[in-house]
Amino acid sequence: MTQFKAGDAVCLLVDVPEAGLSKGDLGAIVLDFDKPAIAYETEFCDSEGRAIAQVTLRPDQIAHYDPYSPVGNIGDTWRSEE
């Protein structure tokens, strides 16, 4: 099982429509929880750095994001307010 920690960059593996998030959106782990289940409070921002959503996610809903490695990344999807 992949473990995440506060500050880790992550890529969303699923849509979270109630938060306006889509698979491939990039975020950062803010907090981690181990009770009642392992979960991660994750913040998502637009291309200007403005927060657009903060949601609690299970480990199977996110993947580590490495901008220098195409392996395992969903993609560079940044939201811009145009």
Secondary structure, DSSP 4 states (H G I P E B T S, - for coil): -----TT-EEEE-S-BGGGTB-TTBEEEEEEEE-SSS-EEEEEEE-TTS-EEEEEEE-GGGEEE--TT--TT----B-----
